[in-house]
Amino acid sequence: MNLFEYNRNAWNVQSLEGCRWSTPLEDAVIRKAQEGKWSVRLTPNRDVPERWFPAYPNLSGVRILALASGGGQQVPVFAAAGADVASFEGSDVQLGKDEEACARHHFPLKAIQGDMADLSELPDGFFDLVFNPVSNVFAEDLVPIWRECHRVLRPGGRLLCGFTNPAFFLFDHAHLEETGEALVVHRLPYSDVDSCDEETLSDLIESQQILEHSHSWEAQIGGQCDAGFAILGFYEDDWDEESTRLQGWMPMFAATLAEKR
């Protein structure tokens, strides 16, 4: 199975149905961003610290690659703040929402549909910032992603990433939702493709669920260091009770600020 193509189609379905990550921001939010009042998120609930950006609030002249960040949310905010933005997104529908939001406000946008592990059509050392909200959970291998992010950034450029806590994947979530009991059933690293039994995987595919991978902290943070980044910032975030009954037991997400060395 071509996992990228499968997840592209699965994300298209989810985006068309509408979810938290696929709902474009209201025009009033974009207007405030034009006035210099804006924030964005790499994880569900915490705003990215202002100091993580190379300039704030005016991003005029800052070249930003929004990587797997479609849905009409962060991209139009960056454009409204004056940045020169490129959106590189696997899902056609998510990318279209970025294009629609920017077109509605007459913001220029370079929109590219593709696999975030292959940024070969983008030039070396071009971007000042790569903004990558929680999305590497949908990729099999992080090494090419970190390598490509390093390549397209200028020296001193910044990579901002959000991650899912790999411990989230230890549990039987159907059992947890039914009973409230946190039952550990999986080893890490976890993969829907490799860790599920055939029946469960077949059910996921039949229902067009997006397939995920846990990735270790070593792969997520150590992998950035191996690619030539220095980690300069880190924070954790939670989720909400509607999304998981693990809420309140541990941080569900984290984010890093890395700089190209």
C-alpha positions in Angstrom: 0.0 0.0 0.0 1.2 3.5 -0.8 0.7 5.1 2.6 1.1 8.7 1.4 -1.6 8.2 -1.3 -3.9 6.4 1.2 -3.6 9.1 3.8 -4.0 11.9 1.2 -7.4 10.4 0.3 -8.3 9.8 3.9 -7.5 13.4 4.8 -9.5 14.6 1.8 -12.5 12.7 3.2 -12.0 14.0 6.7 -11.5 17.6 5.5 -14.7 17.4 3.4 -16.6 16.2 6.5 -15.2 19.0 8.5 -13.2 18.8 11.8 -11.2 21.1 14.1 -8.2 20.9 11.8 -10.2 21.5 8.6 -12.3 24.6 9.5 -10.9 27.8 8.0 -10.6 30.8 10.4 -13.3 33.5 10.4 -12.6 36.7 8.5 -12.5 38.7 11.7 -9.4 36.6 12.9 -7.6 37.4 9.6 -8.5 41.1 9.9 -7.0 41.2 13.4 -3.8 39.5 12.1 -3.5 42.4 9.5 -3.6 44.8 12.5 -0.8 42.9 14.2 -2.9 40.9 16.6 -2.4 37.2 15.9 -1.3 33.8 17.3 -1.0 30.3 15.8 -0.7 26.8 17.3 1.5 23.8 16.6 -0.6 21.8 19.1 -4.3 21.9 20.0 -4.4 24.4 22.9 -1.2 26.4 23.5 -0.3 29.4 21.3 3.3 29.4 19.9 5.4 31.8 22.0 5.9 35.1 20.1 9.7 34.9 20.6 9.8 31.7 18.5 9.2 33.8 15.4 12.1 35.7 13.6 9.9 38.8 13.8 6.6 39.5 15.6 4.0 40.8 14.9 5.1 42.1 11.5 6.3 39.2 9.3 6.9 41.4 6.3 9.7 39.8 4.1 9.8 36.6 6.2 9.6 33.5 3.9 7.5 30.8 5.6 7.0 27.2 4.5 3.8 25.9 6.0 4.4 22.2 5.9 1.4 19.9 6.2 -0.4 22.8 7.7 -3.5 23.0 5.4 -7.0 23.8 6.4 -7.2 27.6 6.1 -5.9 28.3 9.5 -2.2 29.2 10.1 -1.4 30.0 6.4 -3.8 33.0 6.0 -2.7 34.3 9.4 0.9 34.3 8.3 0.0 36.0 5.0 -2.1 38.6 6.8 0.9 39.4 9.0 2.9 40.1 5.9 4.9 36.9 5.3 5.7 35.4 1.9 4.0 32.0 2.4 4.2 28.7 0.6 1.8 25.9 1.7 3.1 22.4 1.0 0.3 19.9 1.9 -0.5 16.3 1.1 -4.3 16.7 1.1 -5.8 18.4 -2.0 -8.8 19.5 0.0 -6.8 20.9 2.9 -4.5 22.8 0.5 -7.6 24.1 -1.3 -8.8 25.6 1.9 -5.5 27.5 2.3 -5.9 28.8 -1.3 -9.5 29.8 -0.9 -8.8 31.7 2.4 -5.8 33.6 0.9 -7.7 34.4 -2.3 -10.7 35.7 -0.4 -8.4 38.3 1.3 -6.2 38.8 -1.8 -3.1 37.4 -0.2 -0.5 35.8 -2.6 0.2 32.1 -1.9 2.4 29.5 -3.5 0.4 26.2 -3.0 2.0 22.8 -3.6 0.5 19.4 -3.2 3.0 16.7 -2.3 4.7 14.5 0.2 6.5 16.4 3.0 9.3 13.9 2.8 10.1 15.1 -0.7 10.5 18.9 -1.0 12.7 18.6 -4.1 10.9 21.2 -6.0 11.8 23.8 -3.4 15.2 25.6 -3.5 18.0 25.2 -1.1 18.4 27.8 1.7 15.3 29.8 0.6 13.0 29.9 3.7 13.4 31.7 7.0 10.9 29.5 8.8 9.3 26.1 8.4 6.0 25.7 10.4 4.9 22.1 10.9 2.0 21.5 13.2 1.3 17.9 14.4 1.5 15.9 11.2 4.6 13.7 11.2 2.4 11.1 12.9 1.0 10.4 9.4 4.5 9.7 8.0 6.4 6.4 8.1 9.9 7.8 8.3 11.0 11.1 9.8 14.6 11.1 8.6 13.9 12.5 5.1 11.5 15.1 6.5 14.1 16.6 8.8 16.8 16.4 6.1 14.5 18.3 3.6 13.5 20.9 6.2 17.2 21.6 6.9 18.0 21.8 3.2 15.3 24.4 2.3 16.0 26.7 5.3 18.7 29.4 5.2 21.5 29.2 7.8 19.9 30.3 11.1 16.4 29.5 9.8 13.9 28.1 12.2 11.9 24.9 12.2 8.8 24.9 14.4 7.2 21.5 14.9 4.3 19.9 16.9 4.4 16.2 17.9 2.1 13.6 19.3 3.4 12.0 22.6 4.3 8.4 21.5 2.9 7.1 24.8 -0.6 7.9 23.5 -0.3 4.9 21.2 0.3 2.4 24.0 -3.4 2.0 24.8 -6.5 0.3 23.4 -8.5 3.5 22.8 -11.8 1.7 22.0 -11.6 -0.1 25.3 -10.7 3.1 27.0 -13.7 5.0 25.6 -16.0 2.1 26.5 -14.8 1.4 30.0 -12.6 4.3 31.1 -9.9 1.7 31.8 -6.4 2.5 30.3 -5.3 -0.9 29.0 -1.8 -1.1 27.6 -1.8 -3.3 24.5 0.8 -2.0 22.1 4.6 -1.8 22.1 6.4 1.3 20.9 7.1 2.4 18.3 3.5 1.9 17.1 2.1 1.8 13.6 -1.5 1.2 12.5 0.0 -0.7 9.5 2.3 -3.0 11.4 0.9 -3.1 15.0 -2.8 -3.8 14.3 -4.2 -7.2 13.6 -5.5 -7.8 10.1 -9.1 -7.4 11.1 -8.5 -4.1 12.8 -6.4 -2.7 10.0 -9.0 -3.8 7.5 -11.7 -2.0 9.5 -9.6 1.2 9.6 -9.0 1.1 5.8 -12.7 0.3 5.0 -13.8 3.3 7.1 -11.1 5.5 5.5 -9.4 6.3 8.8 -6.1 8.1 8.6 -3.3 5.7 9.4 -0.8 6.8 12.1 2.7 6.1 13.5 3.9 6.9 17.0 7.6 7.8 16.4 9.9 7.8 19.4 11.1 11.0 21.0 14.6 10.1 19.7 13.2 10.1 16.1 11.3 13.3 16.6 13.7 15.4 18.6 17.0 13.5 18.2 16.3 13.3 14.5 16.2 17.0 14.2 19.6 17.3 15.9 21.0 14.6 13.6 19.8 16.6 10.6 21.8 19.6 11.7 19.3 21.5 13.9 19.8 22.8 17.5 16.8 22.6 19.7 16.2 26.1 21.3 12.7 25.7 22.7 10.3 23.1 24.0 6.8 22.9 25.5 4.1 20.4 26.2 0.3 20.6 25.6 -2.8 18.6 26.5 -5.9 17.9 24.4 -9.6 17.7 25.6 -11.9 15.2 27.1 -14.0 14.9 24.0 -11.0 13.7 22.0 -9.6 11.2 24.6 -10.3 9.9 28.1 -6.5 10.1 28.6 -7.0 13.8 29.0 -5.4 14.9 32.3 -3.2 11.8 32.7 -0.2 13.1 30.7 0.7 15.7 28.1 -0.6 14.5 24.8 1.5 16.8 22.6 4.8 18.7 22.5 6.4 21.4 20.3 10.0 22.3 19.5 11.8 25.3 18.2 14.9 24.3 16.2 17.5 26.4 14.4 19.6 25.4 11.4 23.2 25.3 12.2 
